[in-house]
């Protein structure tokens, strides 16, 4: 008897993914993935798709950076590529205000640590050249915080998450870029949660020289495909001087496969590693959809629907502490405080995938990635209210739905 006989075929049901990400993938993206043929990764149509993807990415990201392309994998793959230029001994300032900016900080400590510093604490190095600026959970990184840190520390690099999904806070991108430019520091930005959700152009932030995002949030492209990255000429020139200790996530080598060689678009890419025809087709369609909807239009829609969700959960007695339009982070009503994990597990068991925060204090996160319509928001609100009522919240769902309908009508009228 083979091992396979012990395991039935895996069936994973559809659920409502109402967390911080991944987000729901458009059916057109899944269709392109499933419809792609089994093709050689150097096939002409695959390479043409990659060329068109990088051109669409430049439009989505708002940049003339020639080194703009996708890194195969999740957002962590894109971030690892972004941080690859940081070498042992480099002076770095990192701003941390949640779980994921904290992991960015750990990544940079690993990359900037000398061999001796890394050996002293391999899983949690503390290099003397890296300054971690910690901002309390639930607060944003401000221009003043960035300016003070960069004025004090003579850094080569500075890193910040644009949107910190761990606490649901937007950090000051303009203040970060301006301070980096003032102090001649090369800024690196984690845009994993903001790209495709907020309307911004990266070329408007000249203090930032490297950007990384992900495929499964604002771009809404599952199955996992390509994490968007973009680098300025200065970043690439620095990398050519110092090199970096990676092959797979080497920005210059990765770019070559996307037809970017010696700072120019050359058409056909040069082999770097195997790319999936399925992933290229899906990523291509996701970018087409983004450009059809427009980044500005999508950003406006997120603001519109998040306002309805925020109003509803606030009326349930929850306190929202986030300011991201794709996600609400909240504290439960006082009489339910401390039962956050119980609530999350109850919701997940019913096919309603909300998330807790991954760092203290424990809060609840409800996301609306690619759930931008009244029916989806109403479903989320009713599922959440029902889960709270099971815990004794006594929410009048009838009145809640009337309030939600009135709120939508008010928003429609305001349009």
N, C-alpha and C positions, 0 to 999 in steps of 0.2 A: 504494500500500500504506500502510495506517495504522500509526502507531506501535504500537498494540495488537498488531498481527500479529507483532511482534518478541518479545513477551513472553508466555509461557504463563500461564495462570491460576495465581495464587499458592496453593500448598498448604502449610500450616504444620502439621507433625505434633504430636500430643500428646507432651509430655515430662513428666517428673517435676520440678516446679519446687521444688527443695530448697535454695533460697537465702533471703536475708533478706526477700524480697518482690519482686514481687507473689506472693500466695498462690493456691492452687487455689480456684476459684469453685464453689460448690455448684451442682449441676445444676438445682436449682429456681430459682436466680437467673437462670441462662442461659435457662431456659424462659420465665420472665416477660419477659426482655428480648426474646426472639425472638417471643413471642406478642402483644406489645403492638401495637395498631393504629397506623397512621399518623394521628396526631392533632395538631390545632392545639395549640401549647404553652400556650394559654390555655383549652383545653377543660376543662369542669367536672371530668371524672374525673382529668385531669392535676393540676389545682389541688387536688382533694381528696387525691390521693396525696401531694402536697407537704406539705399540712397534717398528714396522718397521719405522714409521715416526721419532721417536726420534733418532733411529740409523742413518737414512739418514740425519737428521738435523745435527748430530755431524760431518758427512762428509762434508756437505755443509758449515758449519760454521768453520770447521777446528779446532775441539776441542776434548779433552778427558774429558771435564767437564761432570760428571755424571748427574748433574742437567741441562739438556738441553732438552727442550720440547716446546710445543705450548700452548699459552693462547688463549682461545676462544674469538674471536672478532677482532677488528681492531688493528692497531699499538698502539693506545692509551691504549688499554687493556694490551698489552705487556709492555708498558712504566710504567703504573700504578703498574704492578707487580714488575718491576725492582726497582721502587722508594719506594716500600712498606717498605723496611728495614730502611728507614730514619725516625728517631723518633724525637719528639719534643725536641728542644734544641741541636740537632746534628749540628756540625759545617760543613757547606757545601760551596764549591765554585762552581759556575755555570758559564759557558762561553756561552754568547748569541750573535749571529750575524744574527738573522733573526726571522721570525714569530714562527717557530716551536721549536727552542731552547728557544725562549722566553716563550712559553707555558710550556716547560720542567722546566724552571726557576720558573714559577708561581706554578706548581705542587709541586716542592721541597720546595718553601716558605710555601705552605699550610701544607706540611707534617712536616716540621721542626719547625713551629711556636708553641709556647707554647699556652695553652688555653687562656691566657690573650692576647697574641699577635694576635691570630686568632679572638677573640671577638672584638678587637679594629678595625679590618678591614677584615671582613669575606671573602670578594671576592678578596681582594688584600693585604694579610698580608705582613708585613715588619719585619720578625724576625731578631733579632740582630745577630743570629748565621749563617745567610746566606749571602754570598757575591756574588753579581751578577757582573760579569765582562763583560761589554758591548763592543763589537767590531762593528764598523760602518757597516751598510748595504753594501753588495757588497765586503766586505773584509773577509779573512779567519782568523780563530784562529790559531796562530802560536805557535811553541814551546817556543819562548821567552815570549809570553804573558802568557802561562800556567806556565812556570817556575817562572816568577816574582810574579804571584798571589799566587802560592802555597808556595813560600818562605816567603811571607808576612803573610799569614793567616794559622794558625795552624788548618787545617781541618781534619775531619774524612773521608769525602766524597768529590769527585769532579765529575762534570758531564759535558758532552759535546756531541753535535750532531756530528757524523762523517761527514755526508753530510747534510748541511742545505738547504733544498728544497726551503725555502722562498726566498732566495737570490741566490741559485744555486752555493753555494761555498762549496768546500771540505776543511775540517779542518784537522789539523796535528795530526793524530792518533798516530804516533810514538812519536812525541814530548810530547803529552798528557800522554801516557803510561809511558814513561821514567821519566817524572817529578813526576807522581804519585808514581812510585816505589822509586824514590830518596827521597821523602818526606814522605814515608810510609802512603800514602793516598789511600783509596779504590776508584778507578775510576769506573764510570758508563757511558756507552756509548749508545746513541741513534743511532742505525744503521738501522733505518726505511727505509732510501732511498738507502743505500749502499749495503746491503746484497743481493747477487744474481746478482749484477751489477758490483761491483769491486772485483778483485781477491785478497782476503786477508784471512788469517787464524787467528782467534781470539786468539789462544794459543801463537801466536808470540808477544802478547802485555800483558806481565805479570802484568803491573800496573793496568790493567782493570779487575775488579772482577764481573761485571754484564753487560750484553748486552741485548738489546731488539730490535726487528725488526717488520715487518708487513707482512701479507700475500699477499697484493694487489699490491705491487710494483715489486721488483726484483724477488720474488718467483712467481709472476703472478698467484695468486690463488683466484679469485673471483668465486662463491659467497664467502662472507667473511667467513673465516675459522679459522685459528690459527696463532697467532703472535709468531714467534720464540723468545725464551729467552734462556739465558745460564748463569749459575752462578758458580763461583769457590767454592772450599771447604771453603775458608776463608769467603766468603760472607755468605754461609749457616751456618757456625759455629757462625758467629756474629749474624745472625738472630735467631739461637737457644737460644742465651743468652738474646737478647732484646725482641724477639717476634715482632709482628707487628699488627696494628689495621685494619685487613681486613681478611675476610674468603675467599671470592671468588678469590682474587688475591694474596693469601698467597703462596709464592714460594714453601714452603715445602709441603703444603697440595695439591697444584696443581700437584706437581711432583708425589705424591702418586698414582694419577689416571693414570699416564703414566708408572706405574710399577717401580718407583724409591722410595725405602723405606729405611730409615736409611743409605743413601749414597750408595745403591747397586741396581742393576737391579734385580728385583725379578720375572719378568715375568708378571703375572696377576696384573692389577692395582687394587687399593682400591678405592671404590666410593668416589668421592669428589663433583662432580656436573654432571648434565646430558650433555653428549656429543652427537653430531649429527652424525649418520652413513653416511649421505650425505657429511658432511663437512670433516670427516675423509677420505672418499674415494677420494674427490677432492684434499685435501692436500697431500695425499699419492702420487697421480699421478703427481702433480706439482713438488714434490721433486724428483720423478723418472725422470722427464723430465730434471730438473736442473742437476742431476748427469749424465744423458746421454749426455747432451750438454757440460758438465763440467763448473765449475765456471770460469776457465781461458778462455775457449772458448767463453763463453757468454760475459765476460768482454772485450775481444778483439773485439767482434762484436759491442758492444756499442761504443767503441772508433772509430772504422771504420766508422760507420754510422753517429755519431754525427759530425765528421769532415766534412762530406758532407753537412749536414744541416747548420752547422756553416758557411761554405764557402758561401752557397747560400744566407742566410739572411744578411751576411756581404756585399755581392755584391748588395743587395737591398738597401743599405744605412743604415742598422741597426748596432748598436754597441753592441756586445755581451760582457757581464760582468761576466758571469759564467765560472766555470771550471769543471762542472760535465758532464760526458759522456752520461747521460740519459736525459739531459735537457739543453736547452739554455735559458738564461735569457737575455733580450735585451732591449735597448732603441730604440725607433722608429726614423726614419730620422727626422732631425730638423724641417722640415715643417709640420710634423704630431705630433710633441711633444704635449702632453696634451690630446691626443685623444685615449689614450690606452684603456679605458673602452669601448668607442664606437666601437673600433676595435674588442675587445673580444666579445662583445654582438652580433655584426654582424656575426662573425665567428660561434658562438654557434647557432645562428638562422638558419644557413645553415648546421648544423650537424658536424661542425668542432670545437671540444672542446678544445680550448686553454684557458689559465688562465692569469689573472693579478697577480702581487705580492700582498700579503695581508697586506703589510706594506709600509710605505713611504721609498724612492720615488717609485711611481707606475711604474712598468715595465711590460713587456709581457713575459710569460713563455710558451715555446713550448717543449713538452716532446715526447720521442720515446720509452716508455716502451713497450717491446714486439712487436715493430714495426721495426724489424731488417732485412729489405730487401730493395732493391733499389726501388721497386714499391711503397712501403709505404712512403719512404722518398720523392720520386718524387711527390706523391699525396699531402703530407704536404706542400712542397715548392710551388706547384702550387696553392693550396687553399690559402696559406698565401699571395702570390703575387697578386692573384685576389682580395683579401680583401683590400690590400693596394692600388691597382689601383682604386677601388671604392671610395677611399678617396683622389684620386688625385696623387698617387705616380708615375705613368707613367713608370712602369717597363716593359721591353720587355721580355715577358714570353718565346718567342721563343729562344732568346739568353740565357735566364736563364736555359732552359732545355738543350741546347747544353753545357753550362758550367757544369751543373750537370752531364751530361753523360760523359764529358771529365774527370771530377773529379773522377767519379767511375772507369773509365778505368785506370786512373793514379794510383788509390789506388789498383786496381786489379793487375796491372803490378808490383807494389811495393811489393805485397805479394810474 
